[in-house]
C-alpha cells in the first residue's frame, strides 16, 4: 500500500515532507514498527514528526539552563537495516534499533503478518513495479521526462492508481470454491471491496488534504 509520495530528489527536506505527510494521512497514529535504510535524515524527520519536547532537569550548576529537547513519543519503534557488503555484494544484514529497544522491535516483527525480519525489500520491489508502470523512470530510456510538472503528475498517477486499480498476486486469497480472488492493496487495507477501473478511480470525487 503506497500511503504517501513526494516526487523529487532524496534530500532531507523531502524526507521531512514525506514523514509529515504520512503522519497526516494516518491521523498521527504511532505505527507498530517503522523501518528504513540507514539514510540519516529519516531519524531526524521521524523524531520531529512523532517526538515531543521535554524539559531538561536543572543541574544546579552555574550558567544558562538548557532548553527543552526532543524525545521519541511513547511506543515509537523505529529500526534500520545495516547491510555489510563485500566486493559489491551484501553478505550480512543486521538489525539496528533507533527508537525503542531491540526487544520491542522483535516483538513487532513477531506480530507482523508479512515479514519475519527487518528489511527494505518491499519498497525495493515496489521501485521495480513503479518503473514497470511508469516508463519515464526506466534507466537509459528515451522516455525520460522533459517537463517536471508532467513527471510530477505521472508519478502521482501511477503510484496512487496502483492502490486501487492494480491486483497484486501476493495479496490474492483463496475462496471457498478453491478459486483465487484477486485483490488490490486498497482491498487488502479494507478501503474498498472491488478492483477499480481507471475510469472509476479518475472520476471519483476527491478532496485536498489540509
C-alpha positions in Angstrom: 0.0 0.0 0.0 1.5 3.3 -1.1 0.4 5.8 1.6 2.5 8.9 0.7 4.6 10.1 -2.2 6.9 13.1 -2.5 8.4 13.3 -6.0 11.9 14.7 -6.2 15.5 14.1 -5.1 16.3 12.2 -2.0 17.0 15.1 0.3 16.5 15.8 4.0 13.8 18.4 3.1 11.8 15.8 1.0 12.3 13.1 3.7 10.7 15.5 6.2 7.8 16.3 3.8 7.2 12.5 3.3 7.2 11.7 7.0 4.8 14.6 7.9 2.5 13.7 5.0 2.5 10.1 6.1 1.6 11.2 9.7 -1.2 13.3 8.4 -2.7 10.6 6.2 -2.6 8.1 9.1 -4.2 10.5 11.6 -0.9 10.7 13.7 -1.2 7.2 14.9 2.1 5.6 16.1 2.9 2.7 13.8 3.8 -0.7 15.3 7.1 -0.5 13.6 8.8 1.9 11.2 11.8 0.8 9.1 14.2 2.2 6.6 17.7 2.1 5.4 20.4 4.0 7.2 19.9 7.3 5.4 20.4 9.7 8.3 17.6 12.3 7.6 15.0 9.6 8.4 15.8 9.6 12.1 15.6 13.4 12.4 12.4 13.6 10.4 10.7 10.8 12.4 11.7 12.4 15.7 10.5 15.8 14.6 7.1 14.4 13.5 6.5 11.9 16.2 8.6 13.2 19.1 7.7 15.5 21.9 9.5 18.3 23.7 10.6 17.6 27.3 12.2 20.0 29.8 15.8 19.3 30.8 16.2 18.9 34.6 18.3 21.7 36.2 21.8 20.6 37.2 22.3 23.2 39.9 25.5 24.4 38.1 26.2 27.9 37.0 25.3 29.1 33.6 22.2 29.4 31.4 19.9 26.3 31.9 19.4 24.1 28.8 16.2 24.3 26.9 13.8 21.5 26.1 14.9 18.6 23.9 13.0 16.4 21.5 12.4 12.8 22.6 10.5 9.9 20.9 6.9 9.5 21.8 5.9 6.6 23.9 5.6 3.4 21.8 7.6 4.8 18.9 9.6 1.9 17.4 12.0 2.6 14.5 14.7 0.3 13.2 17.1 0.4 10.3 18.7 -2.2 8.0 22.5 -2.3 8.1 24.0 -4.1 5.2 27.6 -5.4 5.1 29.0 -5.7 1.6 32.0 -7.5 0.2 33.1 -6.9 -3.3 29.8 -5.2 -4.0 27.6 -8.0 -2.7 25.5 -8.0 0.5 26.9 -10.7 2.8 25.2 -9.7 6.1 22.1 -7.8 7.3 21.9 -6.5 10.8 19.1 -5.0 12.8 19.7 -1.7 14.5 17.0 -0.3 16.8 17.0 3.6 16.6 13.9 4.3 18.7 12.6 1.7 21.1 14.6 -1.3 22.3 15.6 -4.3 20.2 13.1 -6.4 22.3 10.3 -4.0 21.2 11.4 -4.3 17.6 11.5 -8.1 17.8 8.0 -8.2 19.3 6.7 -6.0 16.4 8.3 -8.4 13.9 6.8 -11.4 15.6 3.4 -9.8 15.4 3.8 -8.9 11.7 1.7 -10.8 9.2 4.0 -10.1 6.3 7.6 -10.4 7.4 9.9 -12.1 9.9 12.9 -9.8 9.7 13.8 -6.1 9.3 14.2 -5.4 5.6 13.6 -2.9 2.8 12.7 -5.5 0.2 9.1 -4.3 0.0 9.9 -0.8 -1.1 12.8 -2.0 -3.3 10.4 -4.4 -5.0 7.9 -1.6 -5.5 10.5 0.5 -7.1 10.7 -2.1 -9.8 6.9 -2.1 -10.1 6.9 1.6 -10.4 9.4 1.6 -13.2 7.3 -1.0 -15.0 4.2 1.2 -14.7 6.0 4.5 -15.5 8.3 4.3 -18.4 9.7 7.7 -17.5 11.6 6.2 -14.7 13.3 3.4 -16.6 17.0 3.7 -16.7 18.6 4.5 -20.1 15.4 5.3 -21.9 14.2 7.8 -24.5 11.0 8.1 -22.5 12.5 10.3 -19.7 10.5 13.3 -18.6 11.3 16.6 -20.3 9.0 18.6 -18.1 9.0 18.4 -14.3 5.2 19.1 -13.9 4.3 16.2 -16.2 6.8 14.0 -14.4 5.3 15.0 -11.1 1.7 14.3 -12.3 2.7 10.9 -13.8 4.3 9.9 -10.5 1.2 10.6 -8.5 -1.0 9.0 -11.2 0.9 5.7 -11.3 1.7 5.5 -7.6 -1.9 6.1 -6.3 -3.8 4.3 -9.0 -1.7 1.2 -8.1 -3.5 1.1 -4.7 -7.0 0.8 -6.2 -6.6 -0.5 -9.8 -3.7 -2.9 -9.7 -4.3 -6.5 -8.5 -1.2 -7.8 -6.7 -0.5 -11.5 -7.0 0.8 -11.8 -3.4 -2.3 -10.3 -2.0 -4.8 -12.8 -3.6 -6.9 -15.0 -1.4 -8.3 -18.5 -2.0 -12.1 -18.6 -1.8 -14.3 -21.4 -0.5 -14.6 -22.7 -4.1 -10.8 -23.0 -4.2 -10.6 -20.2 -6.8 -8.1 -17.4 -6.3 -9.7 -14.0 -5.6 -7.6 -11.1 -6.8 -7.1 -8.1 -4.5 -5.6 -4.7 -4.8 -3.7 -3.0 -1.9 -6.8 -0.9 -1.2 -8.9 -4.1 -0.9 -6.3 -5.7 1.5 -6.4 -2.5 3.6 -10.3 -2.7 3.7 -10.7 0.6 1.9 -12.8 -0.9 -0.9 -14.4 -4.3 -1.8 -13.6 -4.4 -5.5 -10.9 -3.7 -8.1 -11.4 -0.2 -9.5 -11.2 0.6 -13.2 -9.1 3.7 -14.1 -12.3 5.4 -15.2 -13.9 4.9 -11.8 -10.7 6.0 -10.0 -10.2 9.1 -12.1 -13.8 10.2 -11.9 -14.2 9.6 -8.2 -14.7 13.0 -6.3 -11.5 13.9 -4.4 -10.5 16.5 -1.8 -7.3 18.1 -0.9 -5.7 17.3 2.5 -5.1 20.5 4.5 
